[in-house]
Amino acid sequence: MAITVSLDVADKLEETMEHWEQYLNIATGEFASLSDCAYIEVDKALAEEIDNSDYYIRLPNQYDINEYSIMEDFAETVDDAQKRRKLSRALNGMKPYMHFKVELKYIGLDDAYYAFRYLEFIKIAKEWCEENGVEYIVREHPHGQN
């Protein structure tokens, strides 16, 4: 049974967290999240269902997404040399994720970064859909970007 998903996959990528995997049920179009610590009964049942079904496909996780690389790519697009240096410095120090996001806010580029990041998630989602034979449609981004 073929399904068509809008790029809700990209939205799910924004929800990616450590110790969690997300799956698309290609029969129903529904998403499921599963902790890698399936210690509660609901998680055990879902884990068993996913393991015993051909309908679940794992979405890219945080390691597949590599947000650090997205942050580096964004920093390279910044026209203002001083801001670009500040972002690069934040990425090369201790706790790069935290410092990068603090610096984004400080220099006023946080909205630009999150728009850039979402577009990267759209690209990853399209690739994932194409690799897994999942039909998709592109819908209007809430902020007017596709």
C-alpha positions in Angstrom: 0.0 0.0 0.0 1.5 3.3 -1.1 1.2 6.4 1.1 2.1 9.9 0.4 3.4 12.0 3.3 3.9 15.7 3.3 7.3 16.6 4.5 6.1 16.0 8.1 9.2 13.9 8.2 11.2 17.2 8.4 9.1 18.2 11.4 9.8 14.9 13.0 13.6 15.5 12.4 13.3 18.6 14.5 12.1 16.4 17.4 15.1 14.1 17.2 16.5 13.4 20.6 19.3 11.3 22.0 18.2 7.8 23.0 15.0 8.0 20.8 14.3 6.5 17.4 11.4 7.6 15.2 9.7 5.4 12.7 7.2 5.9 9.9 4.6 3.2 9.4 4.3 3.1 5.6 1.0 1.3 5.8 -0.8 4.0 7.9 1.4 7.1 7.4 1.7 7.4 11.2 4.8 8.1 13.1 6.0 6.2 16.2 8.8 7.1 18.7 10.6 4.5 20.6 13.2 5.0 23.4 16.3 2.9 23.1 15.6 2.1 26.8 12.4 0.2 26.1 11.8 -0.4 29.8 8.1 0.5 30.1 5.4 -1.9 28.9 4.2 0.4 26.1 7.7 0.7 24.7 8.2 -3.1 24.8 5.0 -3.7 22.9 5.9 -1.0 20.3 9.4 -2.4 20.0 8.0 -5.8 19.3 5.6 -4.5 16.8 8.3 -2.6 14.9 10.7 -5.6 15.0 8.0 -7.9 13.6 6.7 -5.7 10.9 7.8 -4.7 7.4 5.8 -1.5 7.6 8.1 0.5 9.9 11.0 2.5 8.5 13.4 4.3 10.9 13.8 8.0 10.3 17.2 9.6 10.4 18.4 10.0 14.0 20.7 12.7 15.5 23.8 10.9 14.2 22.4 10.7 10.7 21.4 14.4 10.8 24.7 15.8 12.1 23.5 19.1 13.4 27.1 20.2 14.0 27.7 20.1 10.2 24.5 22.2 9.7 25.8 24.8 12.1 29.2 24.9 10.3 27.4 25.3 7.0 25.2 28.1 8.3 28.2 29.9 9.8 29.9 29.9 6.4 26.9 31.6 4.8 27.0 34.6 7.1 28.1 37.7 5.1 29.3 39.7 8.1 32.9 38.6 8.7 32.9 39.5 12.4 29.7 37.5 13.0 31.0 34.6 11.0 34.2 34.5 13.1 32.1 34.6 16.4 30.1 31.6 15.2 33.2 29.7 14.1 34.8 30.4 17.4 31.7 29.2 19.3 31.8 25.9 17.2 35.5 25.3 17.9 35.4 25.8 21.7 34.0 23.7 24.5 30.3 22.9 24.5 29.9 24.0 20.8 26.2 23.5 20.6 25.4 25.6 23.6 27.9 28.4 22.7 26.8 28.5 19.1 23.1 28.9 20.1 24.0 31.6 22.6 26.1 33.4 20.1 23.3 33.2 17.5 20.9 34.9 19.9 23.5 37.5 20.9 24.3 38.5 17.3 20.6 38.3 16.2 20.9 35.4 13.8 18.8 32.8 15.6 15.8 33.2 13.4 18.0 33.0 10.3 19.7 29.9 11.6 16.5 28.0 12.5 15.1 28.8 9.0 18.4 27.5 7.4 18.3 24.4 9.7 14.7 23.6 8.7 15.6 23.8 5.0 18.4 21.4 5.7 15.9 19.1 7.4 13.7 19.3 4.3 16.6 18.2 2.2 17.4 15.3 4.5 13.7 14.3 4.6 13.4 14.4 0.8 16.5 12.2 0.5 15.2 9.8 3.1 11.8 9.6 1.3 13.5 8.9 -2.0 15.9 6.3 -0.6 13.0 4.5 1.0 10.4 4.7 -1.8 8.1 6.9 0.3 6.1 9.3 -1.8 6.0 12.9 -0.5 4.5 16.3 -1.2 6.1 19.5 -0.3 3.8 21.8 1.8 4.2 25.4 2.5 6.5 26.1 5.5 4.8 28.0 8.3 7.2 30.8 7.8 6.7 31.0 4.0 9.8 28.9 3.0 9.9 25.5 1.3 
